[in-house]
Every structure is written in C-alpha cells, then in structure tokens.
Amino acid sequence: MSKVLLTTLTAKYIHAGFGLRYILANMGGLRGQTVMREFDINQKPLEITEKILAEKPVIVGFGVYIWNVTETHEVVSALRRIAPDIKIILGGPEVSYETETHPLLPYADYIIKGEADMAFAQLCSKLLGGITPEEKIIDAGFVDIAQLALPYGLYSEDDIAHRIVYVEASRGCPFTCEFCLSSLDIPVRHYSTGMFVRLAFATSTAVDPQILLLDEVMAGLNPSELGEIVSMIRAVRDGGVTILLIEHIMAAVAALAEEVNVMAEGALIARGTPTQIARDPAVVEAYLGHGAAARMAQSGARHA
C-alpha cells in the first residue's frame, strides 16, 4: 500500500500530467511510497473517488487547473465525506491565487501556493512523521530549477507513443495577458546550458533506446556540469545501451569510450583506444598543426 497518491484530472487522456511527474521525481525518500494516478474530466467523479479510495492512501495530492476545478471540487468533497481521515493537499495555478477565498479551501487540509515541486514532499514527510503544520496555506514560492530532479524518465513508452508529453525549457512567462495566471509567474527563469543537456539526455533515454547518438552534447558546459553529464552517459552505457559519441573534449572521450575513431577532412585517420589515439601522430598533427607531433616527441625525450 502506497501512503501518498498524486493525482490530477486532465482535459483529455491524451494529455500527460507534467506537474505530477515533476513532484513525483522530487519526492526524495518518499518516492517508493508514492504513486501517481491520472484521470480526466470526462470520467464520473464517483468513479474517480472510488479508484482513489481503492489505493487506501494516507495523503492525496491534487493538481488543480482551470479546466478541472469544477470536477476536482466534486471529487474532493466526496473524499471528505466518505474518508475524512485522508489528508487532502491541493496545489496548482487555480488555487495559488486568492487562496483564502477559494471554494476548495474548506475541503483541503493544506493548499500549497506556488511551485510545489519540493514543498509537497516536505509537507508529506512532516505529516507521515506525526507533525501537523499549523498553517493551512503554505506559500512555496519559487524553486531553484537547477536543483530539481527531472521528470522525463517517468514518461512511459505508452505515454510517448500515444499521448502528448511536455518538456519544460523555462518557467514563468514574459507576457502579461490578463486572462492567464502564468503572467503572474515572475521572474521568468531559463535553464542553463547544462540543464538543457540534462533535459535532452533524459528525454532521449526515456524511450529506452538500443543505440544513442550524442553529437557534441558537452559543448559549453562548465567542469561541474561536464562531470555530471559524463556520469549520466556512463550509467546509460553500463546499462547496455550502445553510445555513438561525437565529441572534441578529450577528457570526456577518454572517460567514456572503448574505441575511438578520428575523422579529419572527411577521412578516417585513426582508430584505437583513447590512450592510443592521444599518442597517434596523425591525430596530434590534425588537432595541433603540422610539426606538432615531432615537437611533442622532442619535448618528451628532453623530460625523459
């Protein structure tokens, strides 16, 4: 039995719940005690309630949006009547503004305003540990997106084949459309180059590939990001995936490759292990210019 159930009602089955996956990815030590269940607004509220109760959760978290607020109200009110001991936590854009007067407030044990990626897990940890926060409305504010675990591994093969899946490139919105709550999410935050690489890598590995082509994915990364990406690639490689890596950063190539092929001007000039390639005169000449191999040999002889 899972103690925590994450759920939302999507507009249609084809839409995968992106916010749920972000929260699940960041549940930390509670990840193994948490399940995600997606419904859609075309299902009967009583049917949804019954399926939630069948899981026997201690805590239920709902993502509330403009398209599901009415249906969520029906489900939450039914849960409160039938199972009053279940802790109900609400979050999402639709309850993050004018929260104190929101119609769903009386049915919730807690409402998390703002970005709940980490705040939800923190609240669940307290509740399951016997701590009852006094404040019913919790303002999570903004998270540091660089610290978030990415959710893309939580897309299933069925999701990728049959549903609309979402990728986040930034948070917030630079526009101020009066009808949209996203216009209130200031400041706009963009992912760093390293985060974009992590995002792209996570998305590509979510489809469980047999062969993965990585074309200069480490360009522009700082040393910390470079080490992280090398570790991610090594883990995928060790899991049985064949990696075709096109890369100019030799430290990364040496750390990952079993065989290196060097191309220059459209022709293959060397093939071997990373150690062999680093010492190959043709490779040295191609990278450092004519005469570089001889100069390196002479320098090595003087220091021998």
N, C-alpha and C positions, 0 to 999 in steps of 0.2 A: 504494500500500500504506500503510495506517494503522499507525503504530507502537504505538498504545495502544488496547486493546479493553476497554471497560467492559461487564460482564455480570452478570446475576443469573438465578435460576430462580424465577419467580413461582409462586404456588399454582395459578393458572389463567391462561390467556391474557388473560382479561378484565381482570386487574389490571395496570395500567401501573406500571413501576418508577419510583417517585418519587425515591428516593435516587440512582439512576443519573443522572437528569436534573439533579439539583442539582449533582452532581460534574461532569458534562459542561458545565453552564453556567458553572462556575468553573474551567475548565481553562486560561483565560488564553491565552498564546501557543501552547499545545499543542492548542487547540480544533480546529484544522484537521487535526491528526494523530491525532485520537481518534474512534473510532466506538463506538456503543452497540448491543449485540445482546441482545435479551431472549429467554429460553427459559422453559419451565415444567416443573414436576416430573413431568409426565406423559410427557415426551419421554425417549427412551432416552439414558442417559449417554454411550454411544459416539457416538450421532448428534450430541449437543451438542459433544462433543470434536472430532469431525471438522469441524463447522462453524466452530468457533473456529480450528482449525489452518488451515483454508482461507483465513482472513484474513491469515495469516502475521504475527501481531503480535510485537512485541518484549516488550511488557508486557501482562499480562491482569489486570484487577482484578475481583474477585468481591464482590458483596454477599451476606453470609451471615445468614440469619434462621432462626427456629425451624422454619419449615415447609420449608426447603430444605437444612438442614445435612447430612442423610444423602446426598441426591443430589449436592450440591456436593462432598462428600468423594469420591464416585466419579469425578466429572469431573476434579477437581484431581489425584487420584492417577494417573489415566490420562494427563493432560497431563504430569505429572512424569516418567512412564515413557517416553512417546513423544517428547517435546520438552523435554529437561532444560534447554536454554538459555533458554527463555522465562521471564521474571521473573513470578512469581505474587505478587500482592498481595491480601490478604484484608481485609475490613472489614465493619462492620455489628454489630448488637447481640449476635449469637450468639458473636462472637469478641472482644468488648470486655471480657468479664469472665472471670476465671480463665483468662486467655490463656496463661499459662506452661504449663498442663497440658492445653490443648485438643488433641484428637486431630488437628486440621487443622494444627497448628503445624509438624510435620516436613515437610509438603508445600509450605509457603509460604516464599517468600524474605523477605517482610515482612508483618506484620499491623499495621494501623492501628487503634488503640483510640480510641473516642470519635467525634467528628464529623469525618469525613474530607473535608468539602466543599472545603477548600483544601489540606489536608495531602496528599491524593492527588496533586494537580498538582505540588506542591513536590517530592514524592518522585520522581515520574516525570521531572521536569526534571533532577534530580541523576543519575538512572540513565542517561538518554539523553545526558547531558553527560559521562559517563565517571566519575562519582563514585559510589562504593559505600558507603553508610552502614553503619557497623559494627553499630548496634543493629537487631536483627531486629524487635523490638516497639516501635512508635512510638506514644507517647501524644499524640494530637492535642488532647485536652481539649475545651473548649467554644469555639465560634466566636462572633464578634460578628455576629449575624444581620443587623445593619444594613449590614454590608459585603458581604453575599453578592449575587451576581447571581442573579436569579430564574429558575427553570427553565421557566416556563409556555409560553414560545414553542417549547419542544421537544416539546410535545404536538402530534401531527399531527391532521389532520382525521379520519383513521380512528380515532385514539385517542379523540377527543371524541365521535365518532358511535357507537362500538361497545365502548368499554372504560370501566372505572371510572378516573376521573382524580382526583388528590388535590390539595388545596390546604392549605397549612400556615398556621395562624393563630398558633401558639405552639410552643415546643419545651420538652420536659420534661413532667412530669406531677405534679399536686398530690396525687395519691393514692399510697398505699404498698402496693399489692396484692402479696402475697408471690410470686405466680406470674408477675409481669410485670417484665421488665427495664426498662421505661420508668419504673418507680417509682424507679429509681436515678438518673435524669437530673435532678439538682438543680443549679442552681435552675431554676424554670420561667421562661422568657423569652417575653415577648409582643412582637409587632410594634408599632412606633409608628404613629400615625395616618398618617404619610407612607408607611410601609411597607405598610399596609393599602391605601392608594390605589394604590401601585405594583403590589401584588399583584392587586387588582381590575382595574386597567388592563391588566396583562399577560395576565390570564385572558381578558378580553373581546377583546383583539386577536389571541389565539391562534386564533380561529375565522375569521380573515381576513374581517371584516365589510365591507360596502359603505357602511353608514351606522352611525355610533356615537353613541348618546345619552349625554351626560355631564351628570349633574344635580348641580351644586354639589360636584364632587369635590375642590375646593380648600379647602373649609371646614376651619378648624382647623390648617392647615399653617403651619410656620414659613417665613421667607423663603427659606432654602436648599431646603427641600422644594418650595416653590412654584415656584422656578426650574426644578427638575428635572422636575416634572410638566408645566410649560409646554413644555419641550424635548421631552418624550415625545409630547405631543399634537401639537406642530408636526411632528415626524417622521412620525407616522401620517397627518396631514393631507397632508403633502407627498408621501406615498406613494400618494395617490389616494383616500383614504377621506373621505367626507363626514362632518363633525363637527357635530352639533347640541349646542351648549354652553349650558347654563343656569347662569349664574354671576353673582355680585354683586361679585366682585373685579375692578374696572375695569381695573387694570393688566394682568391676565391676559387679559381680553376684548380690550383694545387690542392686545396682542401676538399674538393668535391669529385674531381674527375678520375676515372680509372684509365681512360685513354683520351689523348688529346690529338686533334687534327688541326694543323695550322694552314690557313689559306693566305696567299698573297697574290694580288692582281689576278684573282680568279683561278689560281692553280694551287694544288696541294703541294706544300713544300716540306712538310714534316709530319710524322706520326709517331707516337710513343707515349710513355708515362709522363706525368708532369715534370719529374726530375730530368728525364732525357730531353724533353722539349726545352727546358730552361737552359740547357747546355748546348743545344744544337746551333752550330754556326750560322746556318741558313736563317733560323728564326731570329737570332741576335742581329744579323745584318738587316733583316726585314723591319725589325722594330727600331733599331738604334742607328741604322745607316751604314753605308759602305765603310769597311775597315774596322767596325766596332768589335767584331769577333776577335780580330788579331790584337786589338788594343786590350781587350779583356784577358786574352791569353797571356800577354806580356805582363799585365798587372798581377795576374795570378802567380806567374813564375817569380816575380820580384818578392811577393809576400810569402812564398813557399818556404 
